[in-house]
Amino acid sequence: MAQSVTETASPSAAYSDAAAIGAAIRSARKSYRLTQQELADLAGISDKTLRDIERGAGSPSIGAVIASANALGLRLVTATGGNHGPNEAQAR
């Protein structure tokens, strides 16, 4: 079953959400023993964009974030609250 990263809808939580999503992507990348360049190639993005995503910095497109997560078998899930499945990592 694919793991998930849940993104909250609150604009004030945007920075912490970006950092949590980036940390989840970095952790999954390392667990697969991929370099940033290897994951960037798999996702079809630049290594600079991947570095920004992992740091929760810059302004990567949502497409680049999704491509990075998908390459690792992660899902980005938006939620407004409530219950989440057992394999969803909530970014708050």
N, C-alpha and C positions, 0 to 999 in steps of 0.2 A: 504494500500500500504506500502511495506517495506521501511524503511529509508535506506539511503546509506551513506557510507563514501568514498569519492573519494581520491585515493592515486595518487600523482603526480609521474612522471617518472624521475624527476631530482634527481641525487644522492646527490647533495648538500642539498636537502630539506629532506633527509631521517630522520634526528633526529626530525625535526618539524612535519613531517608526522606521525612518530611513536607516538609522544606525542599527536597529534590531534586525531589519531585513538584510542589511549588508553583513552583519555578524553571522546570520544564519547561512547566507550564501558562502561566506568565507569558511565557516566550519564544515559545511558539506563538501566544499572544494578540497579542503585539506584531508577530509576523511576518505575521499577518492584519490588522494595523493596526486592531484593535478596542480600544475603551476598556474599562475594567473594567465600567462600567455596561452596555455593549452585550453583553459576554460573559455577564454575570449574567442579563440578560434572555433571552438565547438558552438558557441553562442552567436557567432557571426558579428562580434563587436570588437572594438579596439581594446588593447590591454589597459590603456589609460582610462577608458570608460569603466572597465571592470574594477580598476583600483578605486575610482570614485564611488562606485556602487558599494564596494566592500567597506569603505570608510564612512558611508552615509553622507558624502560630500558632493559638491558639484551639482549639476542639473541633468543627470542622465534621463533619457526618455523612458517612459513606462515600458515601451517595447523592449528596450535594452535590459531592463530589470527582469521582465518576464522571460526573455530569452535566456538570461543567465540562470534563473531559477529552474526553468524547464530543462535545461541541459543537465541539471543535477537531479532531476526528479522531484523538485520542490514545486508546490503550488502556492500562488499568492491568492489569498482569500480576503475579500472585504467583508466586514461585519459591523453591525451597529450595536452589538451586544448579544447577550443570550448565551446559549450553550454552544460549545465547539466540540468537534470530534476529537478522539483521543490522540490523533497524530498531527494536530494543528499546533504549531508554536505561535503563541499570540504575541505580536509585536506591540508593546505598550510602553 
